[in-house]
Amino acid sequence: MGSYALEVHDLVKTYQSRTGIVRAVNGMSFNVATGSIFGLLGPNGAGKTTLLRMLTTLTQPTSGTARLLGFDVVKRPLEVRRRIASVIQETAVDLLLSVRDNLLTFARFHTLDGVTARERADEVMERFQITGEADRKVQDLSGGYRRRVQVAKTFMVRTPVLFLDEFSTGMDPILKRSVMTQLREEARAGRTIVLTTQILSEAEELCDDILIINKGRQVARGDLNALKLLSQGVYEVSITFDHMPEGIEAELATLPTLRTHKENSTLEVALKAPEGEVFQAVAALARDRRVLRLEVNGASLEDIFIELTQNEVPA
């Protein structure tokens, strides 16, 4: 086995729509290192879920190739499925089964013996705080709890590759933090994790490698430091005043902002400008006002994501 768990070359998926051919995934090529957490980011409709569906054998590509642990996803789908666990947005748990039976059935599909499956189900339900719901039918649970069951299933087995599409949907902050810790532990143990998320702070904290896509095409690729190099000249400014100044919106409208956020007396702004101009702008915002706290930092993943996806030139 090579150093890559996943090898994708020139992958294309097209659909016929009323207005013509739609290229949901347009010539995607990348590799994912074994034992890494790989983040697939993009706005809604970028092609993330379509790409995951091809990689997990749920949809066949129009052209191109993808190999998981050396097995072609089209030519050897059964071998691929034996080596993955996945939570895709459309993937449903069995609504008519109880939480426990969902976990046990999934374990049996992956050939776990009964004793091991029951022990692991108890452990996983405890991890995901669903022990109290063990005997309830999934159809009677809220959307958030259903999502917990979906993600919990993937921890029932020790497949070498795990695909997660928006894994934290419906999770409270404490549970999400616990799951993120578990994902890092799984990766340290050698499991390869491919995930999508709309919460960029999750990707920033979790991912060893990130691919940003838009309109089915690759926009940028690399670890967080490499992506930040693509966004030099972007700065995050946070200013806390004794009270939010009146008329500050008019001042912000004259600045090269990527995004702004106001909460109580704190103003957060992402600026794209040379360093000197950024500090001039900060000085102007603070002038003749009582400033309680001031921070200027480099670009966050959110800033990079916004800049790269908004500024992409349409094909």
C-alpha positions as CSV (number, residue, x, y, z in Angstrom):
1,M,0.0,0.0,0.0
2,G,1.3,3.4,-0.9
3,S,1.3,6.6,1.2
4,Y,-2.0,7.7,-0.2
5,A,-5.3,6.4,1.0
6,L,-7.1,8.2,-1.8
7,E,-6.0,9.1,-5.3
8,V,-8.2,11.1,-7.5
9,H,-7.4,12.0,-11.1
10,D,-9.4,14.3,-13.4
11,L,-12.7,13.3,-11.9
12,V,-15.8,14.6,-13.7
13,K,-19.5,14.3,-13.0
14,T,-22.1,15.9,-15.3
15,Y,-25.9,16.0,-15.1
16,Q,-28.5,16.8,-17.7
17,S,-30.7,19.7,-16.6
18,R,-33.4,21.7,-18.3
19,T,-30.9,24.3,-19.3
20,G,-28.2,21.9,-20.5
21,I,-25.3,20.0,-19.1
22,V,-24.3,20.8,-15.6
23,R,-20.7,19.9,-14.5
24,A,-21.1,19.3,-10.8
25,V,-17.5,18.2,-10.5
26,N,-15.2,19.5,-13.2
27,G,-11.8,17.7,-13.5
28,M,-10.9,17.3,-9.9
29,S,-7.4,15.8,-9.1
30,F,-5.9,15.3,-5.6
31,N,-4.3,12.8,-3.3
32,V,-5.1,12.2,0.4
33,A,-2.3,11.0,2.7
34,T,-2.9,7.9,4.9
35,G,-3.7,8.9,8.4
36,S,-4.5,12.5,7.7
37,I,-7.7,14.6,8.2
38,F,-8.6,16.1,4.8
39,G,-11.0,19.0,4.7
40,L,-13.1,19.6,1.6
41,L,-14.5,23.1,1.7
42,G,-16.7,25.1,-0.6
43,P,-19.9,27.2,-0.7
44,N,-23.3,25.5,-1.1
45,G,-23.5,23.9,-4.5
46,A,-19.8,23.7,-5.0
47,G,-19.8,20.0,-5.6
48,K,-18.6,18.7,-2.2
49,T,-21.4,16.1,-1.7
50,T,-21.4,15.0,-5.3
51,L,-17.6,14.3,-5.0
52,L,-18.1,12.4,-1.7
53,R,-20.8,10.3,-3.3
54,M,-18.5,9.3,-6.1
55,L,-15.7,8.5,-3.7
56,T,-18.0,6.3,-1.6
57,T,-19.4,4.4,-4.7
58,L,-22.9,5.9,-4.3
59,T,-22.6,7.7,-7.7
60,Q,-20.5,6.8,-10.7
61,P,-18.3,9.5,-12.2
62,T,-18.8,10.6,-15.8
63,S,-15.1,10.3,-16.4
64,G,-11.8,10.2,-14.6
65,T,-10.6,7.8,-11.9
66,A,-10.6,7.5,-8.1
67,R,-8.8,4.8,-6.2
68,L,-9.2,4.1,-2.5
69,L,-6.4,2.1,-0.9
70,G,-5.5,1.0,-4.4
71,F,-9.1,-0.1,-5.4
72,D,-10.9,1.7,-8.2
73,V,-14.2,3.0,-7.0
74,V,-16.0,2.0,-10.2
75,K,-14.3,-1.3,-11.0
76,R,-14.0,-2.6,-7.4
77,P,-16.9,-1.0,-5.5
78,L,-17.3,-3.9,-3.0
79,E,-13.7,-3.7,-2.0
80,V,-14.0,0.0,-1.5
81,R,-17.2,-0.3,0.6
82,R,-15.5,-2.9,2.9
83,R,-12.9,-0.3,3.7
84,I,-15.0,2.8,4.4
85,A,-17.6,4.2,6.7
86,S,-19.5,7.2,5.7
87,V,-22.0,9.9,6.7
88,I,-23.3,11.6,3.6
89,Q,-26.1,14.2,3.8
90,E,-28.6,12.0,2.0
91,T,-27.5,8.9,4.0
92,A,-30.4,7.9,6.3
93,V,-30.4,5.7,9.3
94,D,-33.2,3.1,9.4
95,L,-36.0,5.2,10.9
96,L,-38.1,2.2,12.0
97,L,-35.2,0.6,14.0
98,S,-34.2,1.6,17.5
99,V,-30.9,3.5,18.0
100,R,-29.3,0.3,19.4
101,D,-30.5,-1.8,16.5
102,N,-29.2,0.7,13.9
103,L,-25.8,0.4,15.4
104,L,-25.9,-3.4,15.7
105,T,-27.2,-3.8,12.1
106,F,-24.4,-1.5,10.8
107,A,-21.9,-3.6,12.7
108,R,-23.2,-6.9,11.3
109,F,-22.9,-5.4,7.7
110,H,-19.2,-5.0,8.6
111,T,-19.0,-8.6,9.9
112,L,-18.5,-7.8,13.6
113,D,-19.4,-10.7,15.8
114,G,-22.4,-10.2,18.1
115,V,-20.5,-9.9,21.4
116,T,-18.1,-7.3,20.1
117,A,-20.9,-5.4,18.4
118,R,-23.0,-5.1,21.6
119,E,-20.0,-4.0,23.6
120,R,-19.0,-1.5,21.1
121,A,-22.6,-0.2,20.8
122,D,-22.7,0.5,24.5
123,E,-19.4,2.3,24.3
124,V,-20.4,4.4,21.3
125,M,-23.8,5.4,22.7
126,E,-22.1,6.6,25.8
127,R,-19.6,8.7,23.7
128,F,-22.4,10.3,21.7
129,Q,-24.7,10.8,24.7
130,I,-27.5,8.7,23.2
131,T,-27.6,5.9,25.8
132,G,-31.0,7.2,27.1
133,E,-32.4,6.9,23.6
134,A,-31.1,3.4,22.9
135,D,-34.5,1.7,22.7
136,R,-36.3,4.6,20.9
137,K,-37.0,4.4,17.2
138,V,-34.9,6.8,15.2
139,Q,-38.1,8.2,13.5
140,D,-39.1,9.5,16.9
141,L,-35.9,11.5,17.5
142,S,-35.1,15.1,16.6
143,G,-32.9,15.9,13.6
144,G,-29.9,16.5,15.8
145,Y,-30.2,13.2,17.5
146,R,-30.7,11.4,14.2
147,R,-27.4,13.0,13.1
148,R,-25.7,11.7,16.2
149,V,-26.8,8.2,15.4
150,Q,-25.5,8.5,11.8
151,V,-22.1,9.6,13.0
152,A,-22.0,7.2,15.9
153,K,-22.4,4.3,13.4
154,T,-19.1,5.1,11.9
155,F,-17.4,4.5,15.2
156,M,-18.8,1.0,15.5
157,V,-16.2,-0.3,12.9
158,R,-12.5,0.2,12.4
159,T,-12.5,0.8,8.7
160,P,-9.3,2.5,7.5
161,V,-11.1,5.4,5.8
162,L,-14.0,7.6,7.1
163,F,-16.1,10.1,5.1
164,L,-18.1,12.7,7.0
165,D,-20.3,15.2,5.3
166,E,-21.2,18.1,7.7
167,F,-20.7,15.8,10.7
168,S,-21.5,18.3,13.4
169,T,-25.0,19.3,12.2
170,G,-27.3,19.4,15.2
171,M,-24.6,18.8,17.8
172,D,-24.2,21.0,20.9
173,P,-20.8,22.6,21.4
174,I,-19.7,20.2,24.1
175,L,-20.6,17.1,22.1
176,K,-19.0,18.6,19.0
177,R,-15.8,19.3,20.9
178,S,-15.8,15.6,22.1
179,V,-16.3,14.3,18.6
180,M,-13.5,16.5,17.2
181,T,-11.2,15.1,19.9
182,Q,-12.2,11.5,18.9
183,L,-11.6,12.3,15.2
184,R,-8.0,13.5,16.0
185,E,-7.4,10.3,18.0
186,E,-8.7,8.2,15.1
187,A,-6.3,10.0,12.7
188,R,-3.4,9.5,15.1
189,A,-4.2,5.8,15.1
190,G,-3.8,5.8,11.3
191,R,-7.4,6.3,10.1
192,T,-7.9,8.6,7.1
193,I,-10.7,11.0,7.5
194,V,-12.3,13.0,4.7
195,L,-14.8,15.6,5.8
196,T,-16.8,18.6,4.6
197,T,-18.0,21.4,6.8
198,Q,-19.6,24.8,6.6
199,I,-18.1,25.7,9.9
200,L,-14.6,26.9,8.9
201,S,-13.3,27.0,12.5
202,E,-13.8,23.2,12.5
203,A,-11.6,22.8,9.5
204,E,-9.0,25.2,10.8
205,E,-8.7,23.2,14.0
206,L,-9.0,19.7,12.6
207,C,-7.6,19.5,9.1
208,D,-4.0,18.6,8.1
209,D,-4.8,19.3,4.5
210,I,-7.5,21.4,2.9
211,L,-9.0,21.6,-0.6
212,I,-11.3,24.5,-1.4
213,I,-13.6,24.0,-4.3
214,N,-16.2,26.2,-6.1
215,K,-18.5,25.4,-9.0
216,G,-17.0,21.9,-9.2
217,R,-13.4,23.1,-9.6
218,Q,-10.4,23.3,-7.4
219,V,-9.7,26.8,-6.1
220,A,-6.9,26.2,-3.6
221,R,-5.1,23.4,-1.9
222,G,-2.7,23.0,1.0
223,D,-2.4,23.1,4.7
224,L,-3.5,26.2,6.6
225,N,-0.1,27.9,6.4
226,A,0.1,27.3,2.7
227,L,-3.4,28.7,2.2
228,K,-2.6,31.8,4.2
229,L,0.2,32.5,1.8
230,L,-2.4,32.8,-0.9
231,S,-4.1,35.4,1.1
232,Q,-1.3,37.7,2.1
233,G,-2.5,41.2,2.7
234,V,-5.6,40.1,4.6
235,Y,-5.8,41.1,8.2
236,E,-8.3,40.5,11.0
237,V,-9.0,43.5,13.2
238,S,-11.0,43.4,16.5
239,I,-11.8,46.6,18.4
240,T,-13.8,46.7,21.6
241,F,-15.1,50.2,22.4
242,D,-16.7,51.5,25.6
243,H,-19.8,51.7,23.4
244,M,-20.3,51.1,19.7
245,P,-19.8,54.4,17.9
246,E,-22.7,55.9,15.9
247,G,-22.1,56.2,12.2
248,I,-19.3,53.7,12.1
249,E,-21.0,51.9,9.2
250,A,-20.3,54.8,6.9
251,E,-16.6,54.7,7.9
252,L,-16.5,50.9,7.2
253,A,-18.1,51.5,3.8
254,T,-15.0,53.4,2.7
255,L,-12.6,50.5,3.7
256,P,-11.6,47.4,1.6
257,T,-13.5,45.0,3.9
258,L,-14.0,41.3,3.2
259,R,-16.5,41.0,6.1
260,T,-17.6,42.9,9.2
261,H,-19.3,41.8,12.3
262,K,-20.6,43.8,15.3
263,E,-21.6,42.4,18.6
264,N,-22.4,44.6,21.6
265,S,-19.4,47.0,21.7
266,T,-17.0,44.9,19.7
267,L,-16.3,45.4,16.0
268,E,-14.6,42.6,14.0
269,V,-13.4,43.5,10.5
270,A,-11.4,41.6,7.9
271,L,-9.4,44.0,5.6
272,K,-7.5,43.3,2.4
273,A,-4.9,46.0,2.0
274,P,-1.2,46.7,2.4
275,E,-0.1,46.5,6.0
276,G,0.5,50.3,6.3
277,E,-3.0,51.1,5.0
278,V,-4.5,48.6,7.5
279,F,-2.9,50.3,10.4
280,Q,-4.0,53.7,9.1
281,A,-7.5,52.4,8.9
282,V,-7.4,51.0,12.4
283,A,-6.0,54.3,13.7
284,A,-8.9,56.2,12.0
285,L,-11.5,53.9,13.5
286,A,-10.0,54.3,17.0
287,R,-9.4,58.1,16.7
288,D,-11.3,60.2,19.4
289,R,-12.9,57.0,20.8
290,R,-12.3,55.1,23.9
291,V,-10.9,51.7,22.9
292,L,-10.8,49.0,25.6
293,R,-9.1,46.3,23.4
294,L,-7.5,46.2,20.0
295,E,-6.1,43.2,18.1
296,V,-4.7,42.9,14.6
297,N,-4.0,39.4,13.3
298,G,-3.3,37.6,10.0
299,A,-6.0,36.0,7.9
300,S,-8.2,33.3,9.3
301,L,-9.4,30.4,7.2
302,E,-12.8,32.1,6.9
303,D,-11.1,35.2,5.4
304,I,-9.2,33.0,2.9
305,F,-12.3,31.0,2.0
306,I,-14.3,34.2,1.3
307,E,-11.6,35.8,-0.7
308,L,-10.8,32.8,-2.9
309,T,-14.4,31.8,-3.6
310,Q,-15.8,35.3,-4.1
311,N,-12.9,36.4,-6.3
312,E,-12.8,33.3,-8.5
313,V,-13.2,34.1,-12.1
314,P,-16.1,32.1,-13.6
315,A,-15.2,29.5,-16.2
